[in-house]
Amino acid sequence: MSESGQETEAKFYVNDLDKIITRLQPPPPFGHLPQIRNKVFHKFLSFYSRIWGRLGGGLIQERVLETNIRFDLPDGRLRSEGRVLRLRQDTDARFTYKSPSTNQQGVLSRTEIEFTVGDFEKAKEFLEALGYRKLIAYEKYRTTYTLESDSLLSKLHEQAHGFQSCLIMLDELPYGSFVEIEGEAIELIRKVAIQLNLNWEAAIGTSYTALFDRARKKLGYSFQDLSFENFNGMKVDASDLGVHAADT
């Protein structure tokens, strides 16, 4: 999420998350280099990275399990209005509010307000005491990378788009693997997707819980929560979610 509180991101279903991880690694180290400076040096690094097919993203959060609870009022008002109230536990406990989203070229944009809380269970009790109820609980493993301002893509586009960095989230859900790219502008997100060898036309303009609803209707699941335990031993493919793999 940007400092302005605006979340702008694109989501892609992928068959092979390991290939994405490889693309995000720095190129192999090189030995002796002449004293090349400034623009010439950056052009050399860009060329060197392209040879190896690497972007050199920085790992900012190692793989961590996220436990999420989405809340709503008893009449389902938040969901019907496209709004989200979520409590998440990963390295911290966090409250998140999201406004209704707009979808442009497969990129979702919405206002997001998020802050940490001291105690996950107490925060849950707090919402329940105010009359909110659990709509759905869902789990995923997330690994987060960034492309910083001195990386290949940022240097190529910083002047044109005025961004400092973008985030790349690698998500493992009970029903499949996904890549989320978050940045300040649609064009930046599209460029990053292309560099990751992802098909832009396969961008998913909906949420993980909405994908779960699709799979539940098609495959007849009776359980209500999107957990690894509930999906244990089950096989789900892209067609069950109504999406196409972006890495094929």
Long-range contacts (C-beta under 8 A, 24 or more apart in sequence): 1-112, 1-114, 1-182, 2-184, 5-111, 5-112, 5-113, 6-109, 6-110, 6-111, 6-112, 7-98, 7-108, 7-109, 7-110, 7-111, 7-112, 7-182, 8-107, 8-108, 8-109, 8-182, 8-183, 8-184, 8-185, 8-186, 8-189, 9-107, 9-108, 9-109, 9-180, 9-181, 9-182, 9-183, 9-189, 10-106, 10-107, 10-108, 10-180, 10-181, 10-189, 10-190, 10-193, 10-203, 10-204, 11-108, 11-178, 11-179, 11-180, 11-203, 11-204, 12-178, 12-179, 12-180, 12-181, 12-193, 12-198, 12-199, 12-202, 12-203, 12-204, 12-246, 12-247, 13-176, 13-177, 13-178, 13-202, 13-204, 13-238, 13-241, 13-243, 13-244, 13-245, 13-246, 14-177, 14-178, 14-179, 14-198, 14-245, 14-246, 14-247, 15-177, 15-245, 15-247, 15-248, 16-177, 16-247, 17-170, 17-172, 17-177, 17-179, 19-197, 19-247, 20-170, 20-179, 20-196, 20-247, 21-143, 21-170, 22-54, 23-53, 23-54, 23-55, 23-195, 23-196, 23-197, 24-54, 24-55, 24-56, 24-57, 24-145, 24-168, 24-196, 25-54, 25-56, 25-57, 26-54, 26-56, 27-51, 27-52, 27-54, 27-56, 28-52, 42-150, 42-155, 45-152, 46-152, 46-155, 46-156, 49-152, 50-152, 55-147, 55-151, 55-152, 55-153, 55-195, 55-196, 56-147, 56-151, 56-152, 57-145, 57-146, 57-147, 57-151, 57-168, 58-145, 58-146, 58-147, 58-148, 58-151, 59-143, 59-144, 59-145, 60-144, 60-145, 60-146, 60-167, 61-91, 61-142, 61-143, 61-144, 62-143, 63-141, 63-142, 63-143, 64-90, 64-91, 64-141, 64-142, 64-143, 65-90, 65-139, 65-140, 65-141, 66-90, 66-139, 66-140, 66-141, 66-142, 67-137, 67-139, 68-137, 68-138, 68-139, 68-140, 69-124, 69-134, 69-136, 69-137, 70-134, 70-135, 70-136, 70-137, 70-138, 70-209, 71-127, 71-132, 71-133, 71-134, 71-135, 72-132, 72-133, 72-135, 73-131, 73-132, 73-133, 74-131, 74-133, 76-135, 79-135, 84-207, 85-127, 85-132, 87-117, 87-120, 87-123, 87-124, 87-127, 89-120, 90-142, 92-116, 93-117, 93-118, 93-119, 93-120, 93-123, 95-123, 103-205, 104-186, 105-186, 105-190, 105-200, 105-203, 106-200, 106-201, 106-203, 106-204, 106-205, 107-186, 107-189, 107-203, 107-205, 108-205, 136-209, 136-212, 136-224, 136-225, 136-226, 137-225, 137-226, 137-227, 138-173, 138-208, 138-209, 138-212, 138-225, 138-226, 138-227, 139-173, 139-174, 139-226, 139-227, 139-228, 140-171, 140-172, 140-173, 140-174, 140-208, 141-171, 141-172, 142-169, 142-170, 142-171, 142-172, 143-169, 143-170, 144-168, 144-169, 144-170, 145-169, 145-170, 147-192, 152-195, 153-188, 153-191, 153-192, 153-195, 156-191, 157-187, 157-188, 157-191, 160-187, 161-185, 161-187, 161-188, 163-188, 166-192, 168-192, 168-196, 171-208, 173-208, 173-226, 174-226, 174-227, 174-228, 174-230, 174-231, 174-236, 175-211, 175-212, 175-215, 175-226, 175-231, 175-236, 175-240, 175-241, 176-236, 176-237, 176-238, 176-241, 178-204, 178-208, 179-246, 193-246, 197-247, 198-246, 198-247, 199-244, 199-246, 199-247, 199-248, 202-243, 202-244, 202-245, 202-246, 203-246, 204-243, 211-241, 211-242, 211-243, 214-240, 214-241, 214-242, 215-240, 215-241
